[in-house]
């Protein structure tokens, strides 16, 4: 019997495995639900600001048979908050979200301070990874970054940010490059703490919003800068992009990550056809996980495998109200050995 870490590493190495891994990285792809929180007695929003609670909740996701990994944090507001945006920490029913931006234009990016890793929630994430690493288990630990475009558009009003990518192109590049350099440092701190893999989720960096030219100019360029830095640390990288891929498959294929992850709007058969032998992850509908039946989720899991997914995962972050039996249905199907 392969351990979870062995199975995932073998897939990353192109080796055959007994079944596809079933993971949910964390970050934007949050794997924590209200039912799980209540079952293990760890309260939101406290787990966002307490390293022990964060580590215990991440461990519970694995121990309760939901996924084959540990992953922290459980939201995508860490970086924006550290850059000065104000965040509502949420409740047991909804996740943290930005409520006030730090700047009004890309021209103001020099007002933003570097991330301080000795305090705040970035330190909580790093400490939680250390606690998970201390378990010395055979469970892969996935650290998370909010991608450059999504971070930048959480620091300022997104609609203005998108317009200024063209209008103030020079300053936009300076801004996104600064954000990217800070994300690289955050990734390295997570790796030093014990993260086995870094996942980058950039839902705002979609080809549907940006179009092929800006997608390559801003998303591909700056995500690859992070990927290159993480690979120098001898770690693997997952990149999740939201939205439809049809117009940007050639640009997506230039992203140097080990794994590409897509949401449920992307047809996995099309992704496989357009991306050749790339390792693909996904993309079981989170709407179905939250509102459907376990049998349907098993069917979607089977379809993802048949359509070419190497790694099974929810297509996005889980809705907090998702029933635990539905969350477990993916891994339960894969563990039956019929795939």
HUZIWO-V424826 format. One record per residue. N is the residue number from 1. RES is the residue in three letters. SS is DSSP state (A for helix, B for strand, O for the rest). NEAR is the number of other C-alpha atoms within 8 Angstrom. Layout:
BEGIN
n-><N N>
res-><RES RES>
ss-><SS SS>
near-><NEAR NEAR>
END
This chain:
BEGIN
n-><1 2 3 4 5 6 7 8 9 10 11 12 13 14 15 16 17 18 19 20 21 22 23 24 25 26 27 28 29 30 31 32 33 34 35 36 37 38 39 40 41 42 43 44 45 46 47 48 49 50 51 52 53 54 55 56 57 58 59 60 61 62 63 64 65 66 67 68 69 70 71 72 73 74 75 76 77 78 79 80 81 82 83 84 85 86 87 88 89 90 91 92 93 94 95 96 97 98 99 100 101 102 103 104 105 106 107 108 109 110 111 112 113 114 115 116 117 118 119 120 121 122 123 124 125 126 127 128 129 130 131 132 133 134 135 136 137 138 139 140 141 142 143 144 145 146 147 148 149 150 151 152 153 154 155 156 157 158 159 160 161 162 163 164 165 166 167 168 169 170 171 172 173 174 175 176 177 178 179 180 181 182 183 184 185 186 187 188 189 190 191 192 193 194 195 196 197 198 199 200 201 202 203 204 205 206 207 208 209 210 211 212 213 214 215 216 217 218 219 220 221 222 223 224 225 226 227 228 229 230 231 232 233 234 235 236 237 238 239 240 241 242 243 244 245 246 247 248 249 250 251 252 253 254 255 256 257 258 259 260 261 262 263 264 265 266 267 268 269 270 271 272 273 274 275 276 277 278 279 280 281 282 283 284 285 286 287 288 289 290 291 292 293 294 295 296 297 298 299 300 301 302 303 304 305 306 307 308 309 310 311 312 313 314 315 316 317 318 319 320 321 322 323 324 325 326 327 328 329 330 331 332 333 334 335 336 337 338 339>
res-><UNK UNK UNK UNK UNK UNK UNK UNK UNK UNK UNK UNK UNK UNK UNK UNK UNK UNK UNK UNK UNK UNK UNK UNK UNK UNK UNK UNK UNK UNK UNK UNK UNK UNK UNK UNK UNK UNK UNK UNK UNK UNK UNK UNK UNK UNK UNK UNK UNK UNK UNK UNK UNK UNK UNK UNK UNK UNK UNK UNK UNK UNK UNK UNK UNK UNK UNK UNK UNK UNK UNK UNK UNK UNK UNK UNK UNK UNK UNK UNK UNK UNK UNK UNK UNK UNK UNK UNK UNK UNK UNK UNK UNK UNK UNK UNK UNK UNK UNK UNK UNK UNK UNK UNK UNK UNK UNK UNK UNK UNK UNK UNK UNK UNK UNK UNK UNK UNK UNK UNK UNK UNK UNK UNK UNK UNK UNK UNK UNK UNK UNK UNK UNK UNK UNK UNK UNK UNK UNK UNK UNK UNK UNK UNK UNK UNK UNK UNK UNK UNK UNK UNK UNK UNK UNK UNK UNK UNK UNK UNK UNK UNK UNK UNK UNK UNK UNK UNK UNK UNK UNK UNK UNK UNK UNK UNK UNK UNK UNK UNK UNK UNK UNK UNK UNK UNK UNK UNK UNK UNK UNK UNK UNK UNK UNK UNK UNK UNK UNK UNK UNK UNK UNK UNK UNK UNK UNK UNK UNK UNK UNK UNK UNK UNK UNK UNK UNK UNK UNK UNK UNK UNK UNK UNK UNK UNK UNK UNK UNK UNK UNK UNK UNK UNK UNK UNK UNK UNK UNK UNK UNK UNK UNK UNK UNK UNK UNK UNK UNK UNK UNK UNK UNK UNK UNK UNK UNK UNK UNK UNK UNK UNK UNK UNK UNK UNK UNK UNK UNK UNK UNK UNK UNK UNK UNK UNK UNK UNK UNK UNK UNK UNK UNK UNK UNK UNK UNK UNK UNK UNK UNK UNK UNK UNK UNK UNK UNK UNK UNK UNK UNK UNK UNK UNK UNK UNK UNK UNK UNK UNK UNK UNK UNK UNK UNK UNK UNK UNK UNK UNK UNK UNK UNK UNK UNK UNK UNK UNK UNK UNK UNK UNK UNK UNK UNK UNK UNK UNK UNK>
ss-><O O O A A A A A A A A A O O O O O O O O O B O O O B O O B O O O O A A A A A A A O O O O O A A A O O A A A A A A A A A A A A A O O O O O B B B B O O O O O A A A A A O O O B B B O O O O O O O O B B B B O O O O O A A A A A A O O O O O O O O A A A A A A A A A A A A A A O O O O O O B B B B B B B O A A A A A A A A O O A A A A A A A A A A O A A A A A A A A A A A A A A A A A A A A A A A A A O O O B B B B B O O O O O A A A A A A A A A A A A A A A A A A A A A A A A A A O O O B B B B B B O O O O O O O A A A A O O O O O O B B B B O O O O O A A A A A A A A O O O B B B O O B O A A A A A A O O A A A A A A A A A A A A A A O O O B B O B O O O O O O O O O A A A A A A A A A A A A O O O O>
near-><2 6 8 12 10 9 13 10 8 11 12 9 6 6 7 6 8 7 8 12 11 12 10 13 15 16 16 11 14 14 11 12 13 11 10 10 14 9 6 8 6 10 9 10 10 9 13 14 10 9 13 9 11 15 13 8 13 12 10 9 14 12 7 6 9 10 11 13 14 14 14 16 13 14 12 12 12 9 13 13 11 12 12 11 14 10 11 8 9 11 9 11 8 7 11 12 10 13 8 7 13 11 10 8 10 12 9 9 10 7 6 9 7 6 8 8 8 6 8 10 10 14 10 13 13 11 10 13 16 10 11 13 12 6 6 6 5 8 10 13 14 15 19 15 14 14 12 14 12 12 12 13 11 13 13 13 10 8 6 9 13 9 8 12 11 7 6 10 9 6 9 12 10 9 13 13 9 8 11 13 9 10 12 11 8 11 13 10 9 13 13 7 11 11 14 11 13 16 13 13 14 15 11 9 14 14 13 9 7 11 11 10 7 10 15 10 8 11 12 13 9 12 13 11 9 12 11 9 9 15 10 7 8 6 10 11 14 13 12 12 13 11 12 10 11 5 9 11 11 7 11 9 8 7 9 8 11 10 11 13 13 15 15 12 7 11 7 11 8 8 11 13 7 8 9 6 5 9 11 12 13 15 16 16 12 13 8 11 16 12 7 10 9 10 7 9 15 11 8 10 13 10 8 14 12 7 9 10 14 11 12 17 11 14 13 13 11 14 9 11 9 14 10 9 7 14 10 11 12 13 11 8 12 13 8 7 8 6 7>
END
